[in-house]
Amino acid sequence: MARWRCRVCGYVYDEDSGDRAGGINPGTRFLDLPSDWRCPVCRAEKTAFSRIDMLLDGGVTTTVSDVIVDELARWGVSVVFSIPGTSSLGIIDAIRKRSDMRYIAVRHEENAALAASAFNKLTGKIAACVTIAGPGATNLATGLYDAKEDHAAVISINGQVETQYSGPGGFQEIDQDAFFRPITVFNNTIYDKNMTLRLLTMALRHASIQRGVAQISVPNDIQKEPLDPRCCIRESRLEGFPVMPPAAELRKAADRINRAVKPVIIAGWGAWGLGEMVGTMASLLKAPILTTFRAKGILPDDHPWVFGILGNVGAPAARSLVESADLLITLGAGFSKMTGIPLDVPMVQVDIDPMKLGKGPDCVPVWGNCAYVLPELLPLLTKREDGTAQTQLLTMKGEWQIQLGLEADESALPIRPPYIMKVLSDVIPADGIISIDVGENGWWFGRNFRTKGQNMIMSGYLATMGFALPGAIAAKIAYPERQVFCITGDGGFAMAMAEFLTAVKYELPIVVVILNNHQLGMIQVEQMMEDYPNFGTDLHNPDFSHFAESCGGAGFRVESPKDLRDTLFRAGKSSLPVIVDIETDKKRFP
C-alpha cells in the first residue's frame, strides 16, 4: 500500500492505516477516496496530496531520497554530518533506513562541513553533509570553503523549498545554485526527478576527481516523489587512478637531481603517507627534508634527515637551508605565503595539479601523483657519498633543540605553551591523530611539538578558527581504535564548543586540550607587530573543565606544570570525551 502527503501541512495518509477518525477503513486506496475528501488536519483539498512512495518489483519502497542515499552508499559514502530540518526530512528519513550509513547530528552546520572536510583529509573517502534550505545551507559556507581551499572532496546535499513556492516571499528560500557556485566544483538542483542519478553521480565524480566540494539541492516535494532508479541514467564511478609523466620527463627530472650538489627536499601534503619513500630519497641524495606545516609528521622528527618545518613557525636555519641550496625538490608542496618557498632557486617540482607547476623561472615540472611518481623516480637517482652533510644537519638540529628546550621552562607560571607541547610530544602515541586549531596554539604546535609520525589535520589555506573540535570528531569516527587529541585555544574552542556535546552523545572519547590564555593571542601579537594598541582580544571564559562535566564528559583543570603530564595521561585513558583546560601564558615570549 502507498502513502500520500499533504503539501500544505505535511499530514501523511497511509493506505494501510486509513483514517479511522474520518471513517475511512484501513486498506482504502487514496485514489478511491471521494473527490471531496479533505485533509483531516488543514482541510486542504485532495489535489494538495502527492504520493511519497511507490512499490517496485520485489516489494521495495523507494523515493527520490531513497535513490539518492542508496547511490551515496554505492559510492562508499558511509558518514553523514547533519542537522535535520523541514526541507530535508525526506533525505534524513532515507538515511535512517540504512544500517551501513552513520548519521552524526551536529549542533551547527559549519561544523558539519568542517567535519566532512576533515574526514576526507584523513581517509581520502568522501563524507556528506546534509542541511535544510536557506540558513542551513548558508551556515555550511565556512566549512565548505575549508574543503575547497585544501582540496578535500565533500558532497553536500541540501534541502530546498518546494518548487511551487520558488520566488519572492518563499520561506527559507535562497538561490542556492548562485550561493554555492564560488565554493564548488559541481553545483546543481534536482528539478526533474528522472535526473536524480545523473546529477548525483556527476557531483560525486567531480568531487572525487577535482578534489573539491560538490553540492546538490533537492526541493522538498521532489524528495518525496516516487522514483524507480531503473528509469534513471547514471555516470560510472571512477576509482583512484595514476597521474604519471612520460618516462622522458622522469629521466629529465632525475638528471637535474643527480647534477645537484646541495639539494633540499620539501615535502608537502601531496606526499602525505609516503614518508618511507621520501626518507629513501633523502638517504640517497644526502639531502635534508623540510616539510610544509600541513605535512608535519610525514616522518618522525628524530629521523636523521628531517630538519623540520619551512615557514613562519619553523627554525631560522630552515630558511638558510633552502636559500643556500642549488636545487629544491618539492613533493606535493603548497606554495603558500606562510611556507615561503623561494622561487629563485632551481627546482624539480612534483604535483598532481598542473596549474601549480612551473612556480619558478628555472623549474623542471613533473605532473603526477607523488604516490606513483616516487617509485619510478627513486631507481633513477644516483647514490651520493656521505660527506659531511648529515653531520652538519645534526649540528643544526641540535642547536635548534637547545633553543626549544630553553623555551620549555617547566617551572614557569602560568604554564608556558612550549612546555605544554613538550609534554604532549611525550604523551601522544605514535599512532595518535592530532587535530589542531588556528591561533597561538597552532603556532606553538608547529614550532615546539616533536612528532613521532602522528597523523595531523588542520585548516590549511583557509585557516579557520574552530576547526580542531569537529576535526577531532571526524578523526575518532574514522579511526575509533586510535587516540585522538584536539589541540585548541580558548578562542577557537568557544567557536565550536557545542560539538563537545556531539562527542558525548556518540560516545567518542577524544581529548580536547585547551591552551587557555584568556586572549585571542594571535591577534594580540599581530596588533603589537603593527604598532596597534591591544584592543578587543580579551576573552571572558567559563571553567571549561566544569563545562565538560556538565555535558556528560570528563574535565580537568591544570594550573601547575607538575600536574600536566599525569593529567594528560589520565585523559588519554578515559572512556569519555575529556577537556583538559590548561591555564597558560598569554605572552608569546617572556
DOPA-290150 format. One line per 3 residues: number of its first residue (from 1); for each residue x, y, z of C-alpha. Coordinates in steps of 0.25 Angstrom, whole numbers. Layout:
BEGIN
NUM	X:Y:Z | ... .
***
This chain:
BEGIN
1	0:0:0 | 4:14:-2 | 6:27:6 .
4	1:41:2 | 6:54:8 | -2:67:9 .
7	7:78:3 | 1:89:11 | 2:83:26 .
10	11:70:24 | 0:61:28 | 2:47:23 .
13	-9:38:19 | -5:23:20 | -14:14:12 .
16	-10:2:21 | -16:10:33 | -27:18:27 .
19	-33:29:35 | -42:24:46 | -45:37:51 .
22	-51:41:38 | -58:28:36 | -48:23:25 .
25	-45:8:27 | -31:2:27 | -27:-3:13 .
28	-35:8:6 | -26:14:-6 | -25:29:-7 .
31	-30:29:-21 | -43:22:-17 | -46:33:-6 .
34	-57:43:-10 | -53:54:-19 | -58:64:-8 .
37	-49:57:3 | -41:67:10 | -28:67:19 .
40	-33:64:33 | -23:74:39 | -23:86:30 .
43	-35:83:21 | -27:84:8 | -33:78:-4 .
46	-30:64:-9 | -22:71:-20 | -12:76:-10 .
49	-6:62:-7 | 5:55:-14 | 10:41:-13 .
52	22:39:-5 | 26:25:-8 | 23:14:-19 .
55	24:-1:-18 | 34:-7:-28 | 36:-21:-32 .
58	41:-29:-20 | 33:-21:-11 | 43:-10:-9 .
61	38:4:-6 | 47:15:-12 | 46:30:-13 .
64	56:41:-19 | 62:42:-5 | 64:27:-4 .
67	70:27:-18 | 80:38:-14 | 84:31:-1 .
70	86:18:-8 | 95:24:-18 | 103:31:-8 .
73	105:17:-1 | 109:11:-14 | 120:21:-15 .
76	125:18:-2 | 119:30:6 | 117:24:20 .
79	117:36:29 | 107:48:29 | 109:60:37 .
82	96:68:38 | 85:75:45 | 71:71:41 .
85	60:81:37 | 47:83:29 | 53:83:15 .
88	62:71:17 | 53:62:24 | 51:52:12 .
91	66:51:11 | 68:49:26 | 58:38:27 .
94	65:31:15 | 78:31:23 | 70:26:35 .
97	67:13:28 | 81:9:25 | 89:1:35 .
100	102:4:26 | 102:19:28 | 106:26:41 .
103	98:39:43 | 104:49:53 | 95:60:57 .
106	104:72:60 | 100:85:67 | 104:95:56 .
109	104:93:41 | 118:100:39 | 124:88:48 .
112	117:78:39 | 124:83:27 | 137:84:35 .
115	136:70:40 | 133:65:26 | 145:72:21 .
118	154:67:32 | 149:53:29 | 154:53:15 .
121	167:59:19 | 169:48:28 | 164:36:20 .
124	163:40:5 | 148:36:6 | 136:45:3 .
127	127:49:15 | 114:56:13 | 107:68:20 .
130	92:69:19 | 85:82:23 | 72:90:20 .
133	70:101:11 | 73:115:14 | 81:117:27 .
136	85:103:28 | 91:104:14 | 98:117:17 .
139	103:112:30 | 111:102:23 | 119:112:15 .
142	132:113:24 | 134:98:26 | 132:96:11 .
145	142:107:8 | 152:100:16 | 150:87:8 .
148	151:96:-5 | 164:102:-1 | 170:89:4 .
151	165:81:-8 | 157:72:1 | 145:64:-6 .
154	132:67:0 | 118:64:-4 | 107:74:1 .
157	92:70:0 | 83:81:3 | 68:83:4 .
160	61:93:-4 | 47:99:-3 | 36:93:-11 .
163	37:96:-25 | 23:103:-26 | 28:113:-15 .
166	40:117:-22 | 41:132:-24 | 40:145:-15 .
169	34:142:-1 | 38:127:-1 | 41:123:14 .
172	55:120:16 | 58:121:1 | 71:126:-5 .
175	77:124:-19 | 85:112:-14 | 91:110:-28 .
178	97:124:-28 | 101:123:-14 | 109:111:-15 .
181	115:114:-29 | 128:120:-24 | 131:109:-14 .
184	128:97:-22 | 134:88:-34 | 120:84:-37 .
187	106:90:-33 | 92:87:-37 | 78:86:-33 .
190	69:74:-36 | 56:79:-42 | 53:67:-51 .
193	53:54:-42 | 58:46:-54 | 71:54:-54 .
196	74:50:-40 | 84:39:-42 | 91:47:-54 .
199	93:59:-45 | 97:52:-33 | 107:43:-40 .
202	113:55:-47 | 114:62:-34 | 121:50:-28 .
205	131:49:-40 | 134:64:-39 | 137:63:-24 .
208	146:51:-26 | 154:55:-38 | 155:70:-36 .
211	157:68:-21 | 146:79:-16 | 132:81:-12 .
214	120:77:-20 | 106:82:-16 | 92:76:-19 .
217	80:83:-15 | 67:75:-15 | 53:82:-14 .
220	45:77:-2 | 34:72:-11 | 44:65:-21 .
223	50:58:-9 | 37:50:-6 | 34:47:-21 .
226	33:32:-25 | 45:28:-33 | 49:15:-39 .
229	65:16:-41 | 64:7:-53 | 58:19:-60 .
232	70:28:-58 | 83:29:-65 | 95:30:-56 .
235	110:32:-58 | 121:22:-55 | 129:22:-42 .
238	143:25:-44 | 154:19:-34 | 167:26:-31 .
241	176:26:-44 | 190:29:-46 | 195:42:-52 .
244	209:40:-57 | 218:48:-66 | 225:41:-78 .
247	237:33:-76 | 246:44:-83 | 241:55:-73 .
250	244:46:-61 | 258:44:-67 | 260:59:-69 .
253	256:61:-54 | 265:50:-49 | 277:56:-57 .
256	274:70:-51 | 274:64:-37 | 287:56:-40 .
259	294:68:-44 | 291:76:-32 | 302:78:-21 .
262	293:83:-9 | 279:78:-12 | 268:80:-1 .
265	255:73:-1 | 242:80:3 | 230:70:5 .
268	216:75:5 | 202:70:8 | 202:63:-6 .
271	213:54:-1 | 206:50:12 | 207:35:15 .
274	219:34:6 | 229:37:17 | 237:24:15 .
277	240:27:1 | 243:42:4 | 253:37:14 .
280	259:28:4 | 261:39:-6 | 268:47:5 .
283	277:36:9 | 281:34:-6 | 283:49:-8 .
286	289:52:6 | 278:63:5 | 271:70:17 .
289	256:68:18 | 247:81:21 | 232:80:21 .
292	221:90:20 | 212:91:32 | 201:82:27 .
295	212:71:25 | 218:72:39 | 219:57:43 .
298	221:51:30 | 233:45:37 | 237:46:51 .
301	245:58:56 | 256:49:60 | 258:44:46 .
304	273:46:42 | 269:55:30 | 257:62:35 .
307	260:76:40 | 246:82:42 | 236:92:36 .
310	239:102:26 | 231:115:29 | 227:125:39 .
313	227:114:51 | 240:107:46 | 254:109:51 .
316	262:121:44 | 272:110:40 | 261:104:31 .
319	261:117:23 | 276:117:22 | 276:102:16 .
322	267:106:5 | 273:119:1 | 287:112:1 .
325	282:100:-7 | 285:99:-22 | 272:90:-24 .
328	259:89:-17 | 251:76:-19 | 237:80:-16 .
331	227:68:-14 | 213:72:-14 | 216:85:-7 .
334	207:97:-6 | 214:110:-9 | 207:118:2 .
337	211:131:7 | 213:124:21 | 223:114:15 .
340	230:124:7 | 237:114:-3 | 248:123:-10 .
343	244:123:-25 | 258:128:-30 | 265:115:-26 .
346	265:104:-37 | 254:94:-35 | 249:80:-38 .
349	234:81:-35 | 225:69:-34 | 210:72:-33 .
352	197:66:-37 | 191:79:-40 | 197:84:-54 .
355	192:98:-50 | 202:99:-39 | 214:94:-47 .
358	225:103:-52 | 226:112:-40 | 240:117:-42 .
361	247:122:-55 | 257:110:-54 | 247:99:-51 .
364	246:84:-56 | 231:81:-55 | 227:67:-52 .
367	212:65:-54 | 208:54:-45 | 203:48:-33 .
370	214:46:-23 | 210:32:-19 | 212:28:-34 .
373	224:37:-37 | 233:34:-26 | 234:19:-28 .
376	238:21:-42 | 247:33:-39 | 255:27:-28 .
379	262:16:-36 | 267:27:-46 | 275:34:-35 .
382	290:33:-32 | 294:30:-18 | 304:40:-13 .
385	315:39:-3 | 312:42:11 | 322:54:12 .
388	319:64:23 | 304:67:20 | 298:59:31 .
391	308:63:42 | 305:78:38 | 290:75:38 .
394	290:68:52 | 298:80:57 | 288:90:53 .
397	277:81:58 | 284:80:72 | 285:95:72 .
400	270:97:69 | 266:87:80 | 274:94:90 .
403	266:107:87 | 253:99:88 | 258:93:101 .
406	261:107:107 | 247:112:103 | 240:100:110 .
409	242:105:124 | 236:95:133 | 236:104:145 .
412	229:116:139 | 215:121:143 | 206:122:136 .
415	210:109:129 | 218:113:116 | 212:107:103 .
418	225:101:99 | 225:93:112 | 211:88:108 .
421	216:84:94 | 228:77:100 | 219:69:109 .
424	209:66:98 | 220:61:90 | 223:50:100 .
427	208:47:103 | 202:46:90 | 205:32:84 .
430	212:30:70 | 199:25:64 | 191:36:70 .
433	183:46:62 | 184:61:65 | 174:72:60 .
436	180:86:63 | 173:99:63 | 177:113:57 .
439	183:123:66 | 194:123:76 | 192:108:80 .
442	195:105:65 | 207:114:65 | 213:107:77 .
445	210:93:72 | 217:95:59 | 229:101:66 .
448	231:92:78 | 223:79:76 | 232:68:74 .
451	225:58:65 | 227:43:65 | 220:42:51 .
454	205:44:57 | 194:48:47 | 191:63:48 .
457	180:70:41 | 177:85:41 | 170:96:33 .
460	181:99:24 | 179:111:14 | 166:116:20 .
463	172:115:34 | 158:116:41 | 157:116:56 .
466	148:105:61 | 153:94:52 | 160:86:63 .
469	148:80:70 | 140:76:58 | 153:71:52 .
472	155:62:64 | 141:57:64 | 143:53:49 .
475	156:46:53 | 150:38:64 | 139:33:55 .
478	149:29:44 | 159:22:54 | 151:18:66 .
481	163:10:71 | 173:21:71 | 175:32:82 .
484	170:46:76 | 175:59:82 | 169:72:79 .
487	179:84:82 | 172:97:82 | 171:111:89 .
490	161:117:97 | 156:125:85 | 155:114:75 .
493	149:104:85 | 138:114:89 | 134:115:74 .
496	131:101:73 | 129:96:88 | 115:92:86 .
499	121:80:78 | 127:74:91 | 112:70:93 .
502	113:63:80 | 125:55:85 | 118:51:97 .
505	105:47:90 | 112:38:81 | 122:33:91 .
508	134:38:84 | 146:38:95 | 154:50:89 .
511	164:58:98 | 162:73:96 | 174:81:101 .
514	171:96:102 | 182:106:103 | 174:116:112 .
517	181:129:112 | 168:138:112 | 172:144:99 .
520	171:144:85 | 186:142:86 | 190:142:71 .
523	182:155:69 | 189:161:81 | 203:158:75 .
526	198:164:61 | 194:177:68 | 207:178:74 .
529	215:175:61 | 207:186:54 | 208:196:65 .
532	194:196:69 | 190:196:84 | 184:183:89 .
535	169:184:88 | 157:175:87 | 165:162:89 .
538	162:159:104 | 152:147:106 | 143:144:117 .
541	143:129:119 | 135:119:127 | 142:108:134 .
544	144:98:123 | 146:86:131 | 133:89:138 .
547	126:90:124 | 132:77:121 | 125:70:133 .
550	112:77:131 | 112:71:117 | 114:57:122 .
553	129:57:119 | 141:58:128 | 148:70:131 .
556	162:74:137 | 168:88:140 | 183:89:141 .
559	189:101:147 | 203:95:151 | 213:90:142 .
562	216:78:151 | 201:73:149 | 201:74:134 .
565	208:61:130 | 199:52:139 | 187:59:135 .
568	189:57:120 | 192:42:122 | 179:40:130 .
571	171:48:120 | 177:39:109 | 172:26:116 .
574	158:32:119 | 146:25:112 | 139:38:112 .
577	141:51:104 | 151:59:112 | 154:74:113 .
580	168:78:119 | 167:93:122 | 181:98:123 .
583	184:112:129 | 195:117:120 | 203:129:118 .
586	197:140:109 | 211:145:105 | 218:139:93 .
589	231:140:99 | 235:145:113 .
***
